[in-house]
C-alpha cells in the first residue's frame, strides 16, 4: 500500500520520523519546512503533508514504514 501512495522522497522523509504519531510527523515536517530552500523538496514536503493530513491515524499506523 505505501509504495502506491507515496513517492520515494516522501517515504524517506517519513522514515526520519519512524515510531512517531501521524500528528507528530506533520508537526515536525511543518517546522522543518521553513528551513528548506530547494523548491522541489518544498513541493515534496507539501504534498506529503497533504497526504498525511487527509489520512486517519489508524491508516497511518497500518503503513509499513
Backbone as numpy.savetxt, mean C-alpha at the origin, in Angstrom:
# Nx Ny Nz CAx CAy CAz Cx Cy Cz
-4.39 -13.97 -5.38 -5.21 -12.77 -5.38 -4.35 -11.52 -5.38
-3.32 -11.47 -4.60 -2.53 -10.25 -4.47 -1.85 -9.88 -5.78
-1.36 -10.85 -6.54 -0.64 -10.54 -7.76 -1.53 -9.91 -8.82
-2.81 -10.14 -8.77 -3.73 -9.55 -9.72 -4.17 -8.15 -9.31
-4.09 -7.85 -8.05 -4.61 -6.59 -7.54 -3.56 -5.49 -7.48
-2.32 -5.82 -7.15 -1.28 -4.84 -6.91 -0.13 -4.99 -7.90
0.51 -3.87 -8.22 1.71 -3.92 -9.06 2.88 -4.41 -8.21
3.98 -4.75 -8.87 5.18 -5.18 -8.14 5.64 -4.10 -7.17
5.64 -2.86 -7.62 6.08 -1.74 -6.76 5.15 -1.59 -5.57
3.85 -1.70 -5.79 2.90 -1.59 -4.69 3.12 -2.71 -3.67
3.39 -3.91 -4.16 3.66 -5.03 -3.24 4.93 -4.77 -2.43
5.95 -4.22 -3.06 7.20 -3.93 -2.34 6.99 -2.84 -1.29
6.17 -1.85 -1.61 5.87 -0.80 -0.63 5.17 -1.43 0.57
4.18 -2.26 0.32 3.45 -2.89 1.42 4.36 -3.83 2.21
5.32 -4.44 1.54 6.25 -5.36 2.21 7.03 -4.63 3.30
7.24 -3.34 3.13 7.94 -2.55 4.15 7.15 -2.52 5.46
5.86 -2.71 5.36 4.99 -2.57 6.53 4.33 -3.89 6.92
4.98 -5.01 6.65 4.43 -6.31 7.03 4.06 -6.32 8.51
3.04 -7.08 8.78 2.56 -7.28 10.15 1.97 -6.02 10.76
1.55 -5.13 9.96 0.86 -3.93 10.43 -0.59 -4.00 9.96
-1.43 -3.24 10.61 -2.83 -3.20 10.19 -2.94 -2.36 8.92
-4.04 -2.53 8.23 -4.29 -1.78 7.00 -4.23 -0.27 7.28
-4.82 0.16 8.37 -4.82 1.59 8.70 -3.43 2.11 9.05
-2.61 1.27 9.68 -1.23 1.67 9.97 -0.44 1.85 8.67
-0.64 0.93 7.74 0.06 1.01 6.46 -0.35 2.29 5.73
-1.64 2.57 5.72 -2.14 3.79 5.07 -1.50 5.01 5.70
-1.47 5.06 7.02 -0.90 6.20 7.73 0.58 6.38 7.41
1.34 5.28 7.43 2.78 5.36 7.16 3.04 5.83 5.73
2.29 5.31 4.78 2.49 5.71 3.38 2.14 7.18 3.20
1.03 7.62 3.78 0.65 9.03 3.66 1.71 9.95 4.27
2.27 9.54 5.40 3.31 10.34 6.05 4.58 10.38 5.21
4.98 9.24 4.67 6.21 9.16 3.87 6.05 9.83 2.51
4.84 9.89 2.01 4.60 10.41 0.66 5.06 11.85 0.49
5.03 12.63 1.55 5.47 14.03 1.44 6.97 14.14 1.17
7.71 13.07 1.42 9.16 13.07 1.20 9.55 12.54 -0.17
8.59 12.01 -0.91 8.88 11.40 -2.21 8.94 12.47 -3.29
10.01 12.42 -4.08 10.18 13.40 -5.17 9.91 12.81 -6.54
9.98 11.51 -6.66 9.82 10.85 -7.95 8.33 10.80 -8.33
7.95 11.42 -9.45 6.54 11.45 -9.84 5.93 10.05 -10.04
6.72 9.12 -10.58 6.21 7.75 -10.77 5.95 7.07 -9.44
6.83 7.27 -8.48 6.64 6.67 -7.15 5.46 7.32 -6.44
5.28 8.61 -6.63 4.11 9.29 -6.04 2.84 8.66 -6.59
2.80 8.44 -7.90 1.62 7.81 -8.52 1.40 6.40 -7.96
2.47 5.63 -7.84 2.35 4.27 -7.29 1.78 4.30 -5.87
2.31 5.20 -5.06 1.85 5.30 -3.66 0.39 5.75 -3.60
0.03 6.70 -4.42 -1.36 7.18 -4.42 -2.32 6.09 -4.89
-1.91 5.33 -5.91 -2.76 4.23 -6.37 -2.89 3.15 -5.30
-1.80 2.87 -4.62 -1.83 1.90 -3.54 -2.75 2.37 -2.41
-2.66 3.63 -2.06 -3.53 4.18 -1.02 -5.00 4.03 -1.39
-5.32 4.29 -2.63 -6.71 4.14 -3.08 -7.18 2.71 -2.88
-6.34 1.75 -3.29 -6.70 0.34 -3.16 -6.86 -0.06 -1.69
-5.93 0.39 -0.86 -6.00 0.04 0.57 -7.22 0.66 1.24
-7.54 1.89 0.87 -8.69 2.56 1.48 -10.01 1.94 1.03
-10.02 1.36 -0.17 -11.24 0.76 -0.69 -11.50 -0.64 -0.16
-10.49 -1.28 0.42 -10.68 -2.64 0.91 -11.04 -2.65 2.39
-11.56 -3.76 2.82 -11.92 -3.95 4.23 -10.72 -4.55 4.96
-10.71 -4.39 6.27 -9.63 -4.94 7.09 -9.49 -6.45 6.89
-10.61 -7.14 6.83 -10.54 -8.61 6.68 -9.94 -8.99 5.33
-10.21 -8.20 4.28 -9.59 -8.47 2.99 -8.09 -8.24 3.04
-7.68 -7.20 3.74 -6.26 -6.92 3.90 -5.56 -8.06 4.64
-6.20 -8.54 5.70 -5.62 -9.62 6.48 -5.53 -10.93 5.68
-6.38 -11.09 4.68 -6.36 -12.29 3.86 -5.32 -12.23 2.74
-4.69 -11.07 2.54 -3.65 -10.97 1.52 -2.45 -11.80 1.95
-1.83 -12.44 1.00 -0.65 -13.26 1.28 0.60 -12.38 1.15
0.83 -11.55 2.16 1.96 -10.61 2.10 3.20 -11.25 2.66
